[in-house]
Each structure stands twice: as C-alpha cells, then as structure tokens.
C-alpha cells in the first residue's frame, strides 16, 4: 500500500507540490491573521484541486490533512477572540468535511461511469471480432495448414535414404515461422478482446494500425479491395490506450469495407493514412464506397444513429468517446470524387482523461 502511494506521488510531483504549497499558505494565513473570519474555509479549494488526481483515497487524505491543519492553526493562534476563532474553525471543519464527502462521492460516480464506458467499448470490440470471425479463422488456418504440410515434408526428407537433413531443417524453419505467424494473429485477437482498465502508455501508432490491418487482411482480400497505406515511419509516440485506439481504427476500416461491397470491383479502393503536423497526429480512412449523404454526416457520431439497415448506431459513438477521452476529435467528410473519409486527430504529448 505504501509502495503504491509513493509510486502515485512520484507520477505527479508538480501537482502535489502545488497542492502542498497552497495548503501551506492557507495554514500560515489562518494562523497569523487576526481577522474574525473562517479563513480555513479556503482549504475547500485544495480539496477540489485534489479531485484532479482521480483517486478517492488521495482526496480523503487531502481532506484529513486540511482538517488537521485547521485544528492545529486554532491552537497556534495567540491573538483574536478565542470564541469567534472556535466558531470559525468549526465552520471550516464542516465545510472541509462536506466538500471531501461530496468530492469522493462524485469521483466514485465518475469512476463507475468510466467503468461502464469501458465495458461498453469492450462489448463493441467483441461484436467487431465476432463479425471478423471467419476472417480470423482463415488467417489462423493458413499457417496451421502450412505447418502440417511442412511437418510431413520434414518427415519425408528424414526418412529418405540417405536422409536430407538440410531440406528437413528448412522445412522445420518454415514450421517455426508459420507457428509464429499463427501466434501473432491469436495474440492480436486476445489483446483486442481482453478485459482491462484503460491504460496510458506511450506506443507507436503506426505499429498499432499495422496490427489492425493484419486482422482485416482476409476481409480486404475477400472484398477484392485495393488497399493503399500512407503510414509515416517517423511519427513520435502517442500516449493513451493502444487497444481502444485500435478499436476505433477497426471500426472505421470495417465500415469502409462494408461501404465498398456495392461498388464495382475496379473502383474498390481503401486508403489508410497517418501523419503528424504541428502539434497533432491525424489518422484517416478513405474509401470509394457509396458514401454518406452530407445531411447525415453531422449526426453520424451520435449514439443510436445509424445509416445501416441492421446497425445499432453505437460503433461510431463509442469511437468518438474514446478519441475525446484521449484529448482528440473525430471527423467525417465526403471523399473526392466519391466515398467517405473517417478520421481522428490526437494531440502530441497529450494525456488521456481519467
């Protein structure tokens, strides 16, 4: 417990230093002032600032410290009317206690809301993975089939007279490569559907997008879609939840693939790009599909609003909430000469919301 507290303390040193300085100034002012006012009520601002930590335990500790400083200040004050000072101290303690209670309660409600949103996002990922079930099965079956073929080949080379160890070794090397390939596919799926709290890690967005494209590769081949990518290789790392951002990309790409099903084969194109400009990174998915009417683009990210006959209208709404929680913004626009562009921007060096 103590180790966890120290770790959290060192995560935001300037934040806690600022709170400590503000509390110290209020304590000094409360102790040396001869004004008959509830000066310690200003500790309420310290408690409200501590809400930014996102930890109910930290808020409670700050509240207790402020109460202790209020009591200590009362006994250290040597001037002024003692009765008025006592009344003011009691009023300040009531304000501190009430504010601490409300702050903890609000933070718990926010935590539950974030948890519910995380569960909803995970259910959305499970739905998408369910839609990709055939594609994923195909991606796994290919290396497994190759493993079986190379295994039989290795046995034949070893049972030959004389045994050809070089050919057998090459067959076994191919088995290892195919096993790694199957493991990569399974690993991507497991990471995507894993139940975990949102993280705030630094990662390479280009690598994350490449993993998503690997998952939908069979869907793209099945739809006979020309895939083009413009993925910058020198992007700075982004801060946020890799799986959640992959979910947004997966949603955009699956929507684009579906939009291309009614387009003639020669015009089925999909462009996925990511680039950095000034203080933000822009990710976009462009398709040459049937497009979304301009009148509907303004509402496309609203919850329960959908342009699909069997759609639920939650995928894009969840995507918007994920990107906004990362300090970014989503957008949709007509593609030239036809189709739609879906994308999002992320701030460089930005932090996700709690």
Secondary structure, DSSP 8 states (H G I E B T S, - for coil): -HHHHHHHHHHTHHHHHHHHHHHHHHHHHHHH----S-GGGGHHHHHHHHGGG--HHHHHHHHHHHHHHHHHHHHH--SS-HHHHHHHHHHHHHHHHHHHHHHHHHHHHHHHHHHHHHHHHHHHHHHHHHHTHHHHHHHHHHHHHHHHHHHHHHHHHHHSSS--HHHHHHHHHHHHHHHHHHHHHHHHHHHHH-------EEE-HHHHHHHHHHHTHHHHHHTT-EEEEEE-SS---EEE-HHHHHHHHHHHHHHHHHHTTTS-GGG-EEEEEEEEETTEEEEEEEE-SS---HHHHTTTTSTT--SSTT--S-HHHHHHHHHHHTT-EEEEEE-SSSSEEEEEEEETT-----
